Amino acid sequence: MPLARSARLFRWFLSPFLGQERSYWRAVAACFLAASTFWLLNALNKTYTTRITYPVAWRYNETRFVPIQPLPTEVAVNVTGRGWKLLRRSLPLEVKPAELILPGLPGTRYVTYQNLRPALQQAMEGMQFNYLLTDTLWVEFDRLVSRRLPLALSPAADGSALPYSATFLPATVMFRGPASKVSSLPDPYPVHLPQAPAGSTTGDIRVPIGGPDLVVPNVQDVRVRLQHRPLVTVPVKVVPELMDAPIGHTYQFSPATVQVQLQCFPEDTASLDRKEVRVQLHYGQFINADSSLRPFLSRRPAAARGGQVLTPGVRVTVKQ
C-alpha cells in the first residue's frame, strides 16, 4: 500500500505539467535559469573563509645561482574573500603571484613565515590573508659555474681499453651548472660510444655528450673519428703443463719453458698479470717421431688482446 500511495503522490505532482504546450516548457526553463542565476550571483557576493593554493614567484640572481631542487610554485594558505575572488583563483585565469626575494644565496636553506606573509598580503588583491598552512618552505641553491673539459673515449663496460683511439670535434666542451656537480666531472670527460657496426669505426659518427642533471653542455653531441690503435708486444716465458699423461711417471721437457708473445694496449701493460698465462701439452699428439708435442695457449690475461706460442715444439722424455 505505501508503494501505491507514493505512485498517486507522484502523479499528482506531475499532473499540472501533463498536456502542456512547448511554449509552456520554455517559460518553465527560463524561470529555472533565472532563479539559478540569481542564486549564483547572490552566493558569489557572500564572504567565505577557505583554504586555497596561491602561486609564488622566486626572485634571485639567476646568472650566479641555480636551484638544486625544484622550487615550490604554490603555497597552501587560509584566506577570506568574496566568492568572485575565490572563483577567479580556482579558474585557469591569470593571477598575480607573490614575489619572494632570496638574499644570502647559496647559504639560504629555507624561507620562513615572516618572509612569506608580506609578499602574500601584497599580492592578494581583494582577499584577506589569514595564515599559512605550512610555516617553512625549503630551498637549496648552489653557485652557477662553467668548466671546459677535454674529451676522451670511455673504457669498455668491463673497464678495459677500447681497440681504437678517437679525435673529437669540438675537442673540448663547456659544462655549465651547479658548482658541486660541475667540479665533480671527470677530466678528461668520457664519451660513451653507442653500439655500432664494426664498419663505422673507419669514419665519423655523432655521439651525444650527456651529463648529470642540471649540468648543461654547450653542445648536444660531438663528431668522433675512430682509428685503430697499435698494440704492444709483451714476451713471456711459461712452464708448460702436460695433460692426459699416464700417471706414475716423471716427465722432462726440452726446452723447459716455452716462449709466449702477448699483445695489449700500452696502458694495459702495467695490469698484465703474467701468472695467468697457461700453456698445455697434450700427451700423445706428437708432431713427429721424436716425441715432440706442440704447445697450446690455453689461457691468457683478460687485459691481453691477443697471444701466440712462439716455441714450435717441446720434446717430452720419461725419466722413470
Secondary structure as UniProt FT lines:
FT   HELIX           2..14
FT   HELIX           15..17
FT   TURN            18..19
FT   HELIX           22..44
FT   STRAND          47..59
FT   TURN            62..64
FT   STRAND          65..67
FT   STRAND          74..82
FT   HELIX           83..90
FT   TURN            91..92
FT   STRAND          98..101
FT   TURN            105..107
FT   STRAND          110..112
FT   HELIX           113..123
FT   TURN            125..126
FT   STRAND          127..132
FT   STRAND          136..138
FT   STRAND          141..153
FT   TURN            157..158
FT   STRAND          164..169
FT   STRAND          172..178
FT   HELIX           179..182
FT   TURN            183..184
FT   STRAND          189..191
FT   HELIX           198..202
FT   STRAND          204..208
FT   TURN            213..214
FT   STRAND          216..217
FT   STRAND          221..228
FT   STRAND          232..238
FT   STRAND          241..243
FT   TURN            247..248
FT   STRAND          251..254
FT   STRAND          258..264
FT   HELIX           266..268
FT   TURN            270..271
FT   HELIX           274..276
FT   STRAND          278..282
FT   TURN            283..284
FT   TURN            289..290
FT   STRAND          292..293
FT   STRAND          296..299
FT   TURN            302..303
FT   STRAND          306..309
FT   STRAND          314..318
//
